């Protein structure tokens, strides 16, 4: 390589460095999704409209729940007790969750699927406790479920139904309206939740 060629290469190096930097930044942004990408569970393709179509024809009390699918409902201990009374005759699963709870986020896809699969026979109910309306609404946008969640910011409902203070908590009620079991901690598989439903929510 002669002196002139070496000089030309040296002049080009800064420009090549800038081009490389632009390429790296572009790749990074494309992988980050620009900040708008939803969590993997939502990207996995849960379709709330399809879930509700599958649940059409559910008995009256369950159909009333499905009509409020994915809603955050204002509630008090008294109004929540009324909801449970209206569901007597049907097994009930109450899942206490919060948007800031990592294990809640991990188990929500399980509730999405089984809430759809079993929702004509079992009532699923969310209890959004110790949370704010805005983050809870954002959470449900990412993890929609075919049933409503009742707001319990001060855990008054949770205390009334005997739910421990940790998260998540799942309570099971038999068709007779009596609480049968309290599961502390998150579910790691559909099989585990299904087994508890078959054992306690009947």
C-alpha positions, 0 to 999 in steps of 0.5 A, a space after each residue: 500500500 503506497 503513502 497516498 492510499 494509506 492517507 486516503 484510508 485514514 481520511 475515511 476512518 472517521 466517516 466509517 466510524 459514524 456509519 457504524 454508530 448509526 447502524 448500531 443505534 438503529 439495530 438497538 432501537 428495532 430490538 427495543 421496539 421503540 418502547 411500545 412493545 407489549 409483554 411477551 404474554 400479550 404478544 403470545 396472542 391471547 384474543 379477548 374477543 375470541 375468548 368471549 365468543 367461546 364463552 357465549 351461552 354460559 349460565 346467567 350469573 356467569 354470563 353477567 361476569 363475562 359482560 364485564 370482562 376485563 373491567 375494573 369495578 368499584 367495590 366495597 366489602 358489602 358489594 363484593 359479598 353480594 357478588 359472591 352471593 349471586 354466584 352461589 350454585 357455581 364454584 368460584 375462583 377469586 384471584 387477588 392481584 396487583 400490577 406491581 406484583 411480579 408473580 401476578 404478572 407471571 401467572 396471569 396468562 394461566 388465568 387468561 386461558 383457564 378462565 376461557 376454557 372453564 368459564 362456562 362452569 366456574 366463575 373467575 373473579 379478580 380482586 385488584 388490591 393495594 393498587 392504583 386505577 391507572 397502573 391496574 388498567 394498563 396491566 389489564 390492557 397487557 393481560 386481558 381476562 374474560 372476567 371483571 376485577 374488583 378494586 380493593 385499594 385498602 384491602 378491605 375486601 381482602 380482609 373481609 374474605 380472609 385473604 392474606 396480605 401477600 400476593 398473589 392469593 387465590 381463593 376457591 369457593 364451592 358451589 355452596 358458597 363456602 370457602 374451601 381453600 386459599 392458595 398463597 403464591 403464584 401458579 406456575 402451570 395450568 396443570 396446578 391451577 386446574 388441579 386445585 379447581 377440580 379439587 376445591 371449586 366444585 
